[in-house]
Amino acid sequence: MPQNGKINYVELPAKDLSEIKEFFTEVFDWSFEDFGPEYCAFSNAGLDGGFYQSDLVSSTKNGAALIVFYTQELTLMEDKIKKAGGIIIKAIFSFPGGKRFHFSDPNGNEYAIWSDKA
């Protein structure tokens, strides 16, 4: 049930909705539902959201918010992302609390994945 004043949904740009659905299904096992030709909603992601048709991308270089995923197997997830067509844009690095890397999906949106496991 949605809670007053809490983050409930996130929407992201996507140049190619078919490609974005394929990538996130393969890497993270997300589910999708289409709402017309220019929007698809995702679920099974920890937070529901959607992708809207756009030539823009979400990147920290442009001041965008960064969505950060968690994994217990950082290098395994890095390999999975590369295999699915993602690009590693910041190699694994340490930070207080663990390690992480940044990647872009096939459409160019930036994300990060972190782990507190060695």
N, C-alpha and C positions, 0 to 999 in steps of 0.2 A: 504494500500500500504506500503510495507517495506520502512523504512527510513534508510539512510546511517548512519552507526555507532550506531544504536539502537538495543537493544536485540530484536530478531525476533522469536526465536524458542528455545526450551529446550528439551534435550533428557536425559532420566533416565533409569537405569537398572531395569530389572524385571526377576525374576526367573520363574514366571508362568504368561504368558501374559493373559490367560483366567481369572485367578483370579484377576489380576490387573484391567482388563477392567470391571469386575463385581463390584469390590469395588468402583472405581471412578464413574461409572454410578450410582450406588445406592446412594452414599454419595453426589456427586457434580453434577450429571446429565450431565456428559461429554459424548461426542460422539466419536466413534472410527472408524478407517478405517485400515484394515489389509493390509500390504505390505509384503507378504510372511509369512512364519511360524515363523520368528524371529524378526518381527518388526510390531508395530502398532502405528499409529499417533492418537493424540487426538485433539479435538477442543471443543469449548464452555467452555473454562477454563480461559478465560481472556488473555492467551498467548498460542498459539498453540505449540505443541510439540509431543514427541513420547516416547515410551518405546521400548528398545531393549533387546533381550534375553541375560541374564547374570547371573552368580552365585554371582556377587558382589552386594553390597547394598550401597546406598548413606546415609551417617551418619556424623553428625558434629564431632563425636568421631574420624573419619578418616580424618577430615579436609575438608569435602565436603561442598559445598554451601547449604544453607538452604532455601527452598521454603516456603514462608509464605503466608497463605490464610487470608482473612478477613471475619468476620461474625458479624452480629448484635446480634446473639443469641449464646453466647459461650457455655453455658451448654447444650443447645439443640444440637449443633453441636458435642460436646463431646459424648453425648449419641448415636447420629447417627453413629459416627465413630466406637464406640464399637460394636454396633448392626451389622455393616457391616463386622466385623472381624478385625478392626484396633486395635492397642494397644496404650494406653496412656503411654508415656515414661517419661513425665514431667507433673505433675499435674498443674492445673491453678495457675498462679502466677502473681503478679503485676509487672509492669515495667513502666518507665516514658511514659505516653501516653495511658496506658490501661492495659489490662490483656491478657494472652495467655497461651496456653499449647502446648506441643509437642506430636506427635503421630507417629507411624509407620504404613505403609500400611501392608497388609498381606504378602508381600514379604520382609519386613524389612527396606524399605526406610523411612527416617525420614523427617517430615514436621512440621510446626507450624501453629497454627491458633490464630489470635489475634482479639480483639475487643476494641473499645473505648467506648462502652456502658456499663453501670453499670449492 
